[in-house]
């Protein structure tokens, strides 16, 4: 089995980590009971969508790299 290597820069790793954090925070807020229902849903969906949508160009960038 051949494994492909792709080099990532520190800023790319930080962006990937940030999108994962936003996605996780959004899911966490959707499942938590700390805020009232409307606040929790608004913030949770916003963070979830930002994390999910920002993952797409990052994934394309990483997968398009060849070493």
Helices and strands as residue ranges (DSSP letters): H 10-31, H 37-64
